[in-house]
Every structure is written in C-alpha cells, then in structure tokens.
C-alpha cells in the first residue's frame, strides 16, 4: 500500500516514512498543503497522514475540500493541537483518526492499519482469486497447499491484480502505485515482474493466469 505523508517538518516526515517502510508500506512525503492536496486528488494513495499546520493550505482546509470533491481516502490526522475542539474539528472535517504529537509509534501504526481496514471494507489477511491465495502477512503466493514467497515488488504487483479481480490494470497504474510519481520505473520493469509472477504461477501449477490486454495492461483469469 502507498501512503501520502503531508507534514512540513522535514525531519518528522522522513521519520514517518522510515516507520512506514519498516512495516512494508510505500510512502511519499509532501511538505506543502497545496501540493499535498493535488497529490491526494490524483487517486494514487491508499491512505494519508496529515498535519494541520501547513504552508500553502492548512490540513483542515485540505481535508474538507478533498471530502467535498468525493475523495474517500482514509486520513490519519497528526498534529500538536490537543484541545478537544481541535479534535472535533478534524473529525468533523473528514479525518478517520486524530493522533496528537508526540505520538507512540505502535499507536500510530495501529491507528493507520485500522483506518486502512475501514477504507477497504476490511482487508482480509489472505486474498483469494480462482485457485490462488496471497497471504499479506507472509508475502506467500499459494495454490492447493503449495506456496512460494514473493519478492516485495512481485507481491505488490500481484496484490494490485488480485484487488482488481478481472478488471484490466494498466502499466501506468502499476508504476504509480508501486514506484510513485518520482520513481524511475519504466514499462519494462512491469513486464519483468509480470514474467516472474507467471513463472511462479506455473511452478505452483495454478490454473489462474495473468493475461495481457494488448496496449491496455494486465488482468487475472480463472482457467
């Protein structure tokens, strides 16, 4: 999953990114509220950690405008403001959780996981499609009692395909979801990981296949 961190304290923002990385989340940092709003509305992120006091556009304004325009991305509001009225304003503005600074790292991750589960209508530990499973805690791809551990990028690509079910996922979407706007990935990177996954499905003797939709992207089918 990819998380957007909108926090103007660069040191704190990078610390948050490191914390998320240790829990296998991809994260991008934005130090400005206006830019953070634009990135959020691009639809790339599964969740956001948002500060209140920001240059360009404050966090509450950012959140209210995003919600007004239909953005449903789960938001964890992280701020030094601890007064009850501030918390109420944040929650009424559309935040899913309100955490004050200084924060406990374990509480931060527990809160983030909780809002992400709500945002995805409860994310199962094990994804299923056709005759294959993907364990999100172990990165293991399985089929009829046999399993193989995936590399991080392989896992991310397969997770995106399994979430999308039979819908076509474009190369551009995969690149943005995994490498982000500033990534150096190219179409060939996606093709390489798709090739790796196809070989692992073949190793598992799975009937589920990854199909290429010419000039469009990839999707899963049950043979």
C-alpha positions in Angstrom: 0.0 0.0 0.0 1.1 3.6 -0.7 0.7 6.3 1.9 1.0 10.1 1.4 2.6 12.0 4.3 1.8 15.7 4.3 3.9 17.2 7.0 6.0 20.4 6.9 8.6 19.3 9.4 11.0 17.5 7.1 12.8 15.5 9.8 9.5 14.2 11.2 8.2 13.5 7.8 11.2 11.4 6.9 10.9 9.6 10.3 7.3 8.7 9.5 8.4 7.4 6.1 11.0 5.2 7.8 8.4 3.9 10.3 6.1 3.0 7.4 8.9 1.4 5.4 9.6 -0.9 8.3 6.0 -2.1 8.1 6.3 -2.7 4.4 4.4 0.4 3.3 5.5 2.6 0.4 5.3 6.3 1.3 5.7 9.7 -0.4 6.4 12.9 1.5 4.9 16.3 0.8 5.9 19.4 2.8 3.2 21.8 1.4 -0.6 21.6 1.9 -1.4 22.8 -1.6 0.9 20.3 -3.3 -0.4 17.6 -0.9 -3.9 18.3 -1.9 -3.0 17.9 -5.6 -1.2 14.6 -5.0 -4.1 13.2 -2.9 -6.6 14.0 -5.6 -4.6 12.1 -8.1 -6.0 8.9 -6.7 -2.7 7.2 -6.2 -2.8 6.7 -2.4 -4.4 4.1 -0.1 -4.2 6.4 2.9 -2.8 9.7 4.2 -1.1 11.0 7.3 -1.9 14.7 7.5 -0.6 17.6 9.7 -2.9 20.5 10.5 -0.5 23.4 10.4 0.9 23.5 6.8 2.1 26.2 4.4 0.1 26.8 1.3 -3.1 25.1 2.5 -3.8 24.1 6.1 -4.7 20.5 6.8 -8.3 21.1 7.7 -9.0 23.0 4.6 -7.2 20.4 2.5 -9.3 17.6 4.1 -12.6 19.4 3.8 -12.0 20.3 0.1 -11.0 16.7 -0.7 -14.1 15.3 1.0 -16.3 17.8 -0.7 -14.9 16.6 -4.0 -15.7 13.0 -3.1 -12.2 11.8 -2.0 -12.7 8.8 0.3 -9.0 8.1 1.0 -8.6 7.2 4.8 -6.9 10.0 6.7 -4.9 10.0 9.9 -4.6 13.5 11.2 -1.3 14.0 13.1 -1.0 17.3 14.9 0.4 19.1 18.0 -3.1 20.5 18.7 -4.6 18.5 21.5 -7.6 20.6 22.6 -11.0 18.8 22.3 -12.4 21.4 19.9 -9.4 20.8 17.6 -10.0 17.1 17.6 -13.7 17.6 16.9 -12.9 20.0 14.0 -10.6 17.4 12.5 -13.1 14.5 12.8 -16.0 16.6 11.5 -13.8 17.7 8.6 -13.4 14.1 7.5 -10.5 12.7 9.4 -10.7 9.0 10.2 -8.5 9.2 13.3 -6.8 12.0 15.2 -3.4 11.5 16.9 -1.5 14.2 18.8 2.2 14.8 18.9 4.3 13.5 20.4 2.9 10.1 19.4 3.7 6.5 20.2 5.0 4.6 17.1 2.9 1.5 17.9 -0.3 3.6 18.3 0.4 5.3 15.1 0.7 2.0 13.2 -2.3 0.5 14.9 -4.4 3.6 14.0 -3.2 3.6 10.4 -3.9 -0.1 9.9 -7.4 0.4 11.5 -8.4 3.3 9.1 -7.0 1.4 6.1 -9.1 -1.6 7.0 -12.2 0.6 7.2 -11.3 2.3 3.9 -11.1 -1.1 2.2 -14.2 -2.5 3.8 -12.0 -4.8 5.9 -8.9 -6.0 4.2 -8.5 -9.8 4.6 -5.2 -11.2 5.6 -5.4 -13.6 2.7 -6.6 -12.5 -0.7 -8.2 -15.2 -3.0 -8.8 -15.4 -6.7 -9.6 -18.6 -8.6 -7.3 -21.3 -7.2 -4.6 -19.0 -5.8 -4.2 -17.2 -2.5 -1.9 -14.3 -1.4 -1.0 -14.1 2.2 -0.5 -10.4 3.0 1.4 -11.1 6.2 4.0 -13.5 4.8 4.1 -12.4 1.1 3.4 -16.1 0.1 1.5 -17.0 -3.1 -0.3 -20.3 -2.7 -2.2 -22.8 -4.7 -3.8 -26.0 -3.3 -1.5 -26.5 -0.4 1.7 -25.4 -2.1 3.2 -21.9 -1.7 6.1 -19.7 -2.6 7.3 -16.5 -1.1 7.3 -13.4 -3.4 9.8 -10.6 -3.5 8.4 -7.2 -2.4 7.8 -5.9 -5.9 6.3 -9.2 -7.1 4.0 -9.1 -4.1 2.8 -5.5 -4.8 2.1 -6.3 -8.5 0.1 -9.5 -7.6 -1.8 -7.7 -4.8 -2.9 -5.0 -7.2 -4.1 -7.6 -9.7 -5.9 -9.6 -7.1 -7.6 -6.5 -5.7 -8.7 -5.5 -9.2 -10.1 -9.1 -9.8 -10.9 -9.4 -13.5 -10.5 -5.7 -14.3 -7.6 -4.6 -16.6 -4.9 -2.8 -14.7 -2.7 -0.6 -16.9 1.1 -0.5 -16.7 0.9 3.2 -15.7 -1.3 2.4 -12.7 1.1 -0.3 -11.6 4.1 2.0 -11.9 2.3 4.8 -10.0 1.0 2.5 -7.2 4.4 0.9 -6.6 7.1 3.4 -7.7 5.1 6.6 -7.4 5.4 9.8 -9.4 9.1 10.2 -8.7 10.0 6.6 -9.4 12.4 5.6 -12.2 10.4 2.6 -13.2 9.6 2.1 -16.9 7.2 -0.2 -18.7 9.9 -2.8 -18.9 10.0 -3.1 -15.1 6.4 -4.1 -15.0 6.9 -6.6 -17.8 9.8 -8.2 -15.8 7.7 -8.7 -12.7 4.7 -10.0 -14.6 7.1 -12.5 -16.1 8.4 -13.5 -12.7 4.8 -14.0 -11.4 3.8 -16.1 -14.4 6.7 -18.4 -13.8 5.7 -18.7 -10.1 2.1 -19.5 -11.1 3.4 -22.1 -13.4 5.6 -23.5 -10.6 2.5 -23.8 -8.4 0.6 -25.4 -11.2 -2.1 -22.8 -10.8 -5.0 -22.6 -13.3 -5.3 -18.9 -12.6 -3.3 -16.9 -15.2 -2.1 -13.3 -15.8 -3.4 -12.2 -19.2 -2.0 -9.3 -21.3 -4.6 -6.9 -22.7 -2.7 -5.5 -25.7 -1.9 -1.8 -25.3 -4.1 -1.7 -22.1 -2.5 -3.7 -19.3 -3.0 -6.9 -17.4 -5.7 -8.9 -15.6 -6.4 -12.2 -14.0 -8.5 -15.1 -15.4 -9.6 -18.4 -14.0 -8.8 -21.1 -16.5 
